[in-house]
Amino acid sequence: MQPYFEHAGVTIYHGDCRDVLPTLPNTSVDLVLTDPQYFLAPPGHSVKGDQEWCGSLGDLAMFEASYEGTMKEFKRLTGTTGQVYICCHDRSYPGLYRLAYPRWPKVCLIVWYKPTGRTGNGWRRSHELVMHAAGKDVIYTEGFRLDVVGIMPVRTMKRSHPAEKPGELADFILEGVPKGRMVDPFMGSGSFVEASARAGFTAIGIEIEEKYCEIASNRIAAL
């Protein structure tokens, strides 16, 4: 597959990661850092009248099945030394964990606290999750890091992508990863790829929508 863009150690592919990832050699990736679609239906999405609708385990089963092949690729690419970080939330995490637990000996969770301030009644979500998985021979950079971090999200009006994550979140994760080759198979507008390039990684970004490939390319070209 021909790259959409190449510059300063960054390669961007316009396509489906299920087609691109198998073209990469075994154990050729030191880091997978990505933010895939969560796409679980919210509770109550099909409520009619007074009928109460609750989530189904079938929702989680479909979500899990949709990512099984991709997780196999992550394991093949990272081997026993690489690291994987996948953004998720409270309802997508169970499916991702079930896929990671049999494949990696080290699986843990990072909590991203978003101190944005909310109004109204009840509990408001002020955090997201990042699932971390690593092989038995993984090596982290020196130092001790807490698994909770407070970082402001990208304001809605400043986003180039509806689910854009702040580069500071990537910076926090990259501090624990020795320099090497990273892959973001759900690149979006490229904030993780840009942060990785700034930190000295070679990077591969894969994105299925061309308009976001263009945005990411422009970000990288400006480095």
VENWOUR-V732523 format. One record per residue. N is the residue number from 0. OMEGA is omega as a letter, one per 20 degrees, with the letter a starting at -180 (none if undefined). Layout:
BEGIN
N & OMEGA
N & OMEGA
END
This chain:
BEGIN
0 & a
1 & r
2 & r
3 & a
4 & r
5 & r
6 & r
7 & r
8 & r
9 & r
10 & r
11 & r
12 & r
13 & a
14 & r
15 & a
16 & r
17 & r
18 & a
19 & a
20 & r
21 & r
22 & a
23 & a
24 & r
25 & r
26 & a
27 & a
28 & r
29 & a
30 & r
31 & r
32 & a
33 & a
34 & a
35 & r
36 & r
37 & r
38 & r
39 & a
40 & r
41 & r
42 & r
43 & a
44 & a
45 & r
46 & r
47 & r
48 & a
49 & a
50 & r
51 & r
52 & r
53 & r
54 & r
55 & r
56 & r
57 & r
58 & a
59 & a
60 & r
61 & r
62 & a
63 & a
64 & a
65 & a
66 & a
67 & a
68 & r
69 & r
70 & r
71 & r
72 & r
73 & a
74 & r
75 & a
76 & a
77 & r
78 & a
79 & a
80 & a
81 & a
82 & r
83 & r
84 & a
85 & r
86 & a
87 & r
88 & a
89 & a
90 & r
91 & a
92 & a
93 & r
94 & r
95 & r
96 & r
97 & r
98 & a
99 & a
100 & r
101 & a
102 & a
103 & r
104 & a
105 & r
106 & r
107 & a
108 & r
109 & r
110 & r
111 & r
112 & a
113 & a
114 & a
115 & a
116 & a
117 & r
118 & r
119 & a
120 & r
121 & a
122 & r
123 & a
124 & r
125 & r
126 & r
127 & a
128 & r
129 & r
130 & r
131 & r
132 & a
133 & r
134 & a
135 & a
136 & a
137 & r
138 & r
139 & r
140 & a
141 & r
142 & a
143 & a
144 & r
145 & a
146 & r
147 & a
148 & r
149 & a
150 & r
151 & r
152 & r
153 & r
154 & a
155 & a
156 & a
157 & a
158 & r
159 & a
160 & a
161 & a
162 & a
163 & r
164 & a
165 & r
166 & r
167 & r
168 & r
169 & r
170 & a
171 & a
172 & a
173 & r
174 & a
175 & a
176 & r
177 & a
178 & a
179 & a
180 & r
181 & r
182 & r
183 & a
184 & r
185 & a
186 & a
187 & a
188 & r
189 & a
190 & r
191 & r
192 & r
193 & r
194 & r
195 & r
196 & r
197 & a
198 & r
199 & r
200 & r
201 & a
202 & r
203 & r
204 & r
205 & a
206 & a
207 & a
208 & a
209 & a
210 & r
211 & r
212 & r
213 & r
214 & a
215 & r
216 & r
217 & r
218 & a
219 & r
220 & a
221 & a
222 & none
END
